[in-house]
């Protein structure tokens, strides 16, 4: 029992020492911290904003350490973690680098470094412990930063998927999907759904899939295309594949993919002409002088 | 088949563990193909072959890696890619190379088609150990 009591007392002592490092009488630790960070960010965050961010962080950190927190994942650190999360999310969104984000934490070490020169041995030991806590906080910042960036990237990927698959109406009863970029399973699924939906909504019987913007047609892309065409056929619509460039044609032949029973055209214009003829639209060139 | 890599330029190794890796390998091969001045048709053929083999590595080999770079033989430049996995291996290579045969749900043209798309094709496989496919496309 005495042992437990002893270690409790030691912990209390540690907490006091750590807090002591951060709040020295007659010294504005938070202010020096702000100055240090502002120097590295070269004015890209205003000093007022930094003072607010780091001031709150300093206060929360002092409180957490006072309650005996020894690690970034301790319960007492929840307020600090929340503040750090906000800080690194903001930095990530504003396009700061991971270094510029983490320096916000590590700069505090530099501010406290003079202790190593003229501090007592207790203070130096406390600096070592605090330094470990700050390392943990810095890593936490980078983790949150990376997470935010990854969220941004996956959000952009989703937007891209939506953006690059428009279904356009070319004529009464004729719709077209210009495919651009790489076709993977997820994107083909989106294209297929949109095409079939548009067939129903517009009551179209002719659909053109234009692959001018697809850099390479491998067996997976071909298989997705074939499936889409069969599905459209089941709905009573006819599909034409257009935009087959010479290099794509030769690759498809070498691969051995058969587009049996599927109408293909070199250009979207040809495909449109064919679709119009099939839906009974006659195009007549006007003679000169006629209205 | 050991590819005669260009002496002053080490081939790079890229992991294939996700669908998006297949896309980035296509782009890598495109850049290499442009650097060794392949014609547009040959570029597309090499990219498509790499796409097939990378997907095979991923789907049937359970992931692996590709080593890709420029090669030179008899004064001719080319691009080589070596796909490696430590998956189940191929029990019957002749069957696997047959058009239209697949153990999965694809068209069954990836492996046989890739062979037709490149100038040199080499397949080494052992059941339970893995599969290595090396392809080379020479500039004309």
Contacts between the chains, C-beta under 8 A, distances in Angstrom:
chain1	res1	chain2	res2	distance
A	182	B	23	5.3
A	182	B	26	7.5
A	184	B	19	5.9
A	184	B	23	7.3
A	185	B	19	7.6
A	215	B	26	7.6
A	215	B	30	7.6
A	215	B	44	7.8
A	215	B	47	7.3
A	216	B	26	6.5
A	216	B	44	5.8
A	216	B	47	4.9
A	216	B	48	4.9
A	216	B	51	6.2
A	217	B	48	7.1
A	218	B	48	4.9
A	218	B	51	4.3
A	218	B	52	5.4
A	218	B	55	7.5
A	218	B	110	7.6
A	219	B	52	6.2
A	219	B	106	5.8
A	219	B	107	4.6
A	219	B	109	4.9
A	219	B	110	5.1
A	219	B	113	6.4
A	220	B	51	7.8
A	220	B	55	6.3
A	220	B	106	6.8
A	222	B	107	6.7
A	223	B	106	6.4
A	223	B	107	5.2
A	246	B	40	8.0
A	246	B	41	6.9
A	247	B	40	5.0
A	247	B	41	4.4
A	247	B	43	7.4
A	247	B	44	4.0
A	247	B	45	7.7
A	248	B	44	6.5
A	250	B	41	5.3
A	250	B	44	7.6
A	250	B	45	7.2
A	251	B	41	7.6
A	251	B	44	5.1
A	251	B	45	5.3
A	251	B	48	4.9
A	251	B	117	6.7
A	254	B	45	6.3
A	254	B	113	6.7
A	254	B	116	4.6
A	254	B	117	5.0
A	255	B	48	6.7
A	255	B	52	7.8
A	255	B	109	5.5
A	255	B	113	3.5
A	255	B	114	7.9
A	255	B	116	7.0
A	255	B	117	6.6
A	256	B	99	5.4
A	256	B	109	5.0
A	256	B	112	6.8
A	256	B	113	5.3
A	256	B	116	7.0
A	257	B	107	6.7
A	257	B	109	6.1
A	257	B	113	7.5
